[in-house]
Every structure is written in C-alpha cells, then in structure tokens.
Amino acid sequence: MRARAWAATVLAVVLVSGGGCETEPVAAPPTGTSGDGPAIYLDRSYSARERAVDLVSRMTLEEKATQLVSSQSVAIPRLGVEAYGWWNEAAHGVAREGTLHNANPPILTNTTSYPVNLSLGATWNPDLVYREATAISDEAREVVRDNRLDLNFYSPTINLARDPRWGRNDEAFSEDPLLTAALAAQFVNGMEGKDRTGRLLPEGGGYLKTSTTLKHYAANNSEFDRLTGTADMDDRTLREYYTAQFREVVERSSPASIMTSYNRVNGWPTTASGYLMTELARQTFGFTGFFTSDCDSIREIQHGHHWQPPGRPAPLDHIERHAYANSAGLDLNCQQGYHDQWSYANTIPTAIARGITTPTGRYTEADVDNALVRLLTTRIRLGEFDPAEQVPWVTTARARVPHASWTNSDANRAVTQTRQRLALAREVAGESIVLLRNEPARSGRAGPGALLPLRVPASGAYRVAVVGHYANPPSMYLGGYSSIQASAGQANQVNGFQGIRAAVRAVNPDAVVDFLPGVTPGTLAEVDPASVEAAAGYDAVIVYAGTDERHAREDVDRGTLALPGAQAELIRQVAARNHNTVVYLETAGQVDVEGFAAEVPAILWSSYNGQRKGEALADVLLGNRNPSGRLPFTWYRDAGQLPAIDDYRIRAAADGSHPGRTYLYFGGGVSYPFGHGLGYSRFDYSRPRVDRRSVDANGTLRVSVDVTNTGRVPGAEVVQLYLGTPSAPAASERPGERLRGFEKISLRPRQTRRVTFSVKVPDLAFFEEGQGRYVVDPGTYTVRVGGSAAESDPRRQARVTVRGGLRPTLSVVTVDAPALSAPGTVVSPELTIALSDDRRYGHRTEGASTPLPAGATVRYHSNRPEVVAVDPAGVIRTRATGVATVTATVSFQGVTRSTEFVVGVR
C-alpha cells in the first residue's frame, strides 16, 4: 500500500567474503512508549509494516503483551485499537468467529458449508478450489463484526494424509505434497483476495480480504498422542515430505500465517522450535508472515511434554515456556483449548524482568516488538485502521448484506447461503465424487454395459431403494469445523435420499424412490433384515455407507479401516439379493472394501460433501455429471499393511522392516492406486514426447501428450505426469515414481487436446543429509503420463537422461533487526541468505554465523535517510524520530534478491 515515492536513497555496497563488516556496538532499544509525533500508523502513505512499527512504538510492554493472544487481543482505546479475535475458522465454509474474550470462538449459524478438504483433494482442480475459497471469503466479510474485524482464519489444514487412520484425515487434501500444495495455494489465494498467481486483486484496493493460517506445522498426523508424542524422522523426510507442501504454498501464495502443532519433532516441541519456524520457514522457505500456536500448544510444552531443553536443569515452568516460544519465532499465543490461566498476556513482562536465557539469547522486549509488528502488519493490510468506505472488501460486503443486519442466530434466515453459493457447493461436491468401480450388473435387468449411469425411464414403473443410515439421517454430518444449520439453513440442505428421490422423479414422475434404514439407526450395529428383504424388489439399489465424528475426529484416530458397525455386511447381503446395487461411501478416508467390492457392480466415494451432497450424488448417479474425481491417496486394503500410526518414517526399509507409506514408497497390493478414478467416458493417450533426450540438472524439460475422449459423452480427465527415479543403490531409498504435474481437462466426444508440462529439473532433487543440501541424481529417468500412479503401459512412457550437477542460486534473503531504536543508534542487521539447494550462510540462530560465500555483495538503502541513514561503508544509523524501511539487496553469481526491514526511531 506504499503510495509515497522514496525521497532520497542512500546506497551502500559491501563486498562480502567473510563474516561481513564490523559495526559499532548497538545501543539498547527504548521501550517505545512515546506518543508524540504524527500518527504514522493511521497514514496510508506509509507501508503496512511501517505503520505497524509506529503503532508498536506507542504501546507499553504490558499493552504489547495483551496483543499477542488470540482470544481476544484487548482493546487499547487511547490508540484506537479494538479488541480482536484471531481464532476464527473457515475450513470448508466460514464457521466460527472469535467474538469472546478468553473463550473459544462461537460457532456461526446458517453459513454455507462446502465439501471438506479431502473431497476438494479428489477434484484435482485448483481453479475450483480457488472459486470455493473466494466464495467463503466473500461470506466471511459479510458476517464478521463490522465487516472488518476477526478476519484471520485458522485454515487450511495442509498436513498430508499419510495414514488413513488419522482422526483428521478428512481435513487433509492429499497424501502427496505437490497435489496438496497446488490445491492449498489456491485456497489461500481465494481466501486472501489474490489472483491465481498470488498477487492482490486490483478490486481489493491493495488490501487483503482475509488472512489465512496454514496448519499444523509440522508432522502432526496422529491424534492419540498429539499432546505428548514426538514425530521422529531424519531431516530428509522432514524436508522432502512433511514440510514440502508448506514450502510450496509459501512460494506460490505468501500466506499470512502458519500454525505450529502440538507435537514434538525429534523431541523438540514445534511451538518452541527455532529450527522449524526461523531456520526452515523464514530463512529457507522465505515465509514473511506470523506464526500462531495451536490452542494451547504453549501450555503443552510444560503439561503434555514436560519438556526439559538440553542443558536446562529442569523442565520449563509457565513463565519460561512462553519466553522460549516467543523467542523461537512464535508470534501469537492461541491461549484457549487445553488452557490454563497463563498466556503471553500475563507472563511476558515477568519473563523479560527475569532475563530468561533461551536458545537465541537473552529474552528481551525486542522479541515482543518483532512479533507484534508481524501481527499488526496483517491487521493493517486487512484495512482495519483505515476508514471503512476506503476499503473495497468492506463496501462490497455491505452492499451484499446491509451493514450490521446479520446476526449469529436463525434470525438471519440463512441470507448468506445464496443461490450461487449453494450451486457452487453442489458443483464442488459433484466433482469430488470418485467412481471406483463400474461394471455390468450380473443380471440383465439394467441392460448391457456398466451399471452407471442409471437408466431411468421417462415414464412407467421404476423403483429405486436408497439404503443406509447416512442417506437420510436425523442430522446431516458435514465434517469438523462446520457451522450450525438451524431451521433456515436446514431448509437449504439436501441429503442423499432427498437428492436421489428428487432427481429420479424429475425424470420419471411415476417412479418410486424409498428409503430403507439398512442397519440399526444411530448405532449401525446390526443389519435390518426387513431392509435387505425389501431391497430385492427394486430396479436399482443405492447403499449409502459412511463414517462420522464418532469414528474419527480431532482427538480420535481410527483403529481400523473397517466400515463402522454392520455396514459392510449390509452391502454384502443387499448385493446378494439385488445385482443392480450401487455403493456410495462418504467417509473420513479409505475403508476396507475387500469383503464386498467384487460383488458390487458400482462403487463411488467422497469425503464429507457439504450441504448439497444429495444433489451432487444424484447428478453422478443419473449421468447429469460425468464423474471426474480421482483419489488423492493410496487406497490400502486394510490397516494391517500400515506401520504404527506414530511411526513417521515414510520410506520403505531395504530389509523389509518398514513397508513405506503412500504411493511414493509403499510397495504392497492396494485396493485402488493413487490418482485412480473412472468416468462415463474413456480417454486415450499418445506416447508422451519430451523436447530433449538429455537435459542438464539445472535445465527445464517439456513433456507433451495428446489426450482424446473416445467415449460418447463429454468428460473430464486428470492428466497426471510421473517421473521415475533412475536406478540408485538401495541405501539411497528413492521412490519409484513421483507426481510432477497434473492438469484437469474437459473434452467433447472424439475431441483431442495436447497437454504440455514444464518440469524444472532442480525440482527432482533429493536432500542429502551428509552434505546438508539438495542434489539431483544423474541418470536416466522414466517419464510417464497417465490416469493414475499404477499404470504401466510402455506406450505412455518416454525416457530422458539428466547429466551434471546442481548449480545452486541465491534463493532467500532474510534480516533480523530490532523494530525500535533510539536516535543515534547503530543498527546491526543479522542477515541470512539461503541458496536453492537449502544451504544457508550468514546469521544462524542455532550457533555461530557462517561467512557469506565469496563474491556475494550486500547493499543497504533507506527510503527515509533523514530518519535512518546508511553511510558509504554500509553502517546503518538512526537519526530522527519516525520510521524508515531499509532494503537489503544481495547479489551472488548473477542473481539478486532483496528483503526489507523497518526501523522505528523513538
């Protein structure tokens, strides 16, 4: 939002071949309580970070501490700062708003509920995810306080679905980092008011629409021990798998924040991990937003983990745990959840007075200042401190829903559940449904060909049975973090039975569509014999089976992949009596289908599919939508194929002691492979073509393939590109193939389209722990294009040879410097650079600094030299009251990268 042109710019060049230039001692920063001078934080001609620094400079230490908690940060009337709820939810629809002080956020009533992340993952459609997130953020602006407060949302979840038993598996997008990142990046872009490349939309006037929080960082994939357990792994696994999607979303979308998880990683609580937050996320990945704790993961440092840092004589107490977290880079304390009476708000002043020593040194007010600047920068970017009429996201929301007219009760009459949003919920749900199996019925009643789509006659007798508790439940389960659907919202819901009945009768008004309970209502414990007997007499039967919050949720993992209760037995019995049986599974993830799959002609799957799920299912069953969902995970046969859920290793062991996880490393038999999905069309592929047979390790490879719809109806295909790793010693533990690109295309019958992928060869690198960097394996790679991870047709393959080694380039520049200084102070920024192979130089939080590589140049320049000056030797000195942005520019081997930091002078 910087509108003012830089006045005079002072430019200094420092040639660096060692540890950098020597500077004068740095004076202690002031407490920054001065209120004199113009209110820069209200002046839009300054940047958001400059305004935030000015605002922080006007607060006392006690006031600063109260701003670092989520539920809520308190109002400071003398500065015009309002109470702010940071903990809000919008996982698959805006669902909670933090309007209460020191309490969990109330659940919202009658807001639109879309399919959950795992269903979105099955669409393999980033554009569709973007549209859904855009609709969610529009609705968020309509319902939050004054259309401008409480706009940070704790979503999306981007932990990988590496084990289907994980209780929050339905919150994940996929087991694959690339697919997860491609989808989650568009969720962030849609929520934050950005275009698909991550740039702010012009219609937003330079403001964020909302701010998002990637969670949970990192390796948080088991509920039973999340408050006490440790996810142990080597650094290669941590970088290549558990944090890879965070890195990619940061690069594509620059999200506002990241949430740390409850667990430890290799024995160190993530909420106190400078390695995860500072060294990886900030200094290596380039993350510039703020970190928030899970609620209340700072408490669990002491109560769940009883953590005793190396070299400490005892576990941390309630004061020390907060100092350790804040100094490690944890900016916001979500202090509700598993909470006690202690938080940043009432421990930080004491921690500073005690002079606690943490791994980064003595804990001081400068740590607090830097954290608060990051938080307030986000609030300013959302438009909170500017007149509402100047913030387009506020004015457009008030045009749709009159200002202050929305209430969090059924009295709102579900006004924000618009026709367009309900239609979008239906569209997303329909596109998420995966057709796992579609064979001819064993009797001739359904006619020749596959059972689906159902052939409903336009008139005459036709009878359909919809069987199973989840088809017509008393209350429709929408997944975790859902809004409340009171009477007005319930009127907009369509369950499975309702959707199928309406669709069939729309084709044939004479048709009979009946609901049969199938199993004991509620408990699911026993098969209902009457339902099975009745099912024999219908032209088609749809058995609707599933899971709900009783079987998997936050705090609860599944112990088995078996369908709960007697549902599998119900399917077997119904299929034996009626050969025209379709099974629809709406579950938290994979379930064991081996006992009935061969007996059922057609099987469909989705995760929890939103409030218009019944319409979407009917669209697919009747052929109004050609199914195009693809599995975002490997469908294991049973839980016996998996290691223990708290075993975070991914790679298969050469001695067979570990089976490996996901399509990348699991070598056993599966029910359905990653990427699998059928439709009502067939697609033929040409042999893939590569633009070169040999490519340098630093080059780019282009792969193209022609895809033809050979079916009779329009359809969509997900074209998937996999690259196979060249032969390597077993000790290297390389995956057989990796997904390196995908594109969802729609084709008319007999239409052909050429799909081209661009692969950056450096993206094929693996992390070598012994060298502390990424390397590209030389050799011959297999290039394969197809419809799943399991296809092996040699006609869909090509080969390319990779030669040479990586030439790392400058990737990320970061600077750590005090936000506030007194006039006449020398500012000594701690600069770090990261190369594209993950090697870092300069300031290191974990120990002694590393000299910058020979030939690197560092330039500093100030946009307001009258406030902060840079002399010809590169020394940065504060001069007069105000704020200034200092830009650090590093050049190395022909590549230049910059970063900015703001210095407030008081």
Secondary structure, 3 states (H helix, E strand, C coil): CCCCCCCCCEEEEEEECCCCCCCCCCCCCCCCCCCCCCCHHHCCCCCHHHHHHHHHHCCCHHHHHHCCECCCECCEHHHCECCECCCEECCCCCCECCCCCCCCCCECECCCCCCCHHHHHHHCCHHHHHHHHHHHHHHHHHHCHHHCCCCEECCCECCCCCCCCCCCHHHCCCCCHHHHHHHHHHHHHHHHCECCCCCECHHHCCCCCCEEEEEEECCCCCCCCCCCCEECCCHHHHHHHHCHHHHHHHHHHCCCEEEECCCEECCEEHHHCHHHHHHHHHCCCCCCCEEECCCCHHHHHHHCCCCCCCCCCCCCCHHHHHHHHHHHCCCEECCCCCCCCCCHHHHHHHHHHHCCEECCEECCHHHHHHHHHHHHHHHHHCCCCCCHHHCHHHHHHHHHCCCCCCCCCHHHCCCCCCHHHHHHHHHHHHHHCEEEEECCCCCHHHCCCCCCCCCCCCCCCCEEEEECHHHCCCCCCCCCCCCECCHHHHCCCCCHHHHHHHHHHHHCCCCEEEEECCECCCCCCCECHHHHHHHCCCCEEEEEEECCCCCCECCECCCCCCCCCCHHHHHHHHHHHCCCEEEEEECCCCCCCCCCHHHCCEEEEECCCCCCHHHHHHHHHCCCCCCCCCCCCCEECCHHHCCCCCCCCCCCCCCCCCCCCHHHHCCCCEEECCCCCECCCCEEECCCEECCCEEECCCEEEEEEEEEECCCCCEEEEEEEEEECCCCCHHHCCCCEEEEEEEEEEECCCCEEEEEEEEEHHHHCEEECCCCEEECCCEEEEEEEECCCCCCCHHHEEEEEEECCCCCCEEEEEEECCCEECCCCEECCEEEEEECCCCEEECCCCCCCECCCCCEEEEEEECCCCCEEECCCCCEEECCCEEEEEEEEEEECCEEEEEEEEEEEC
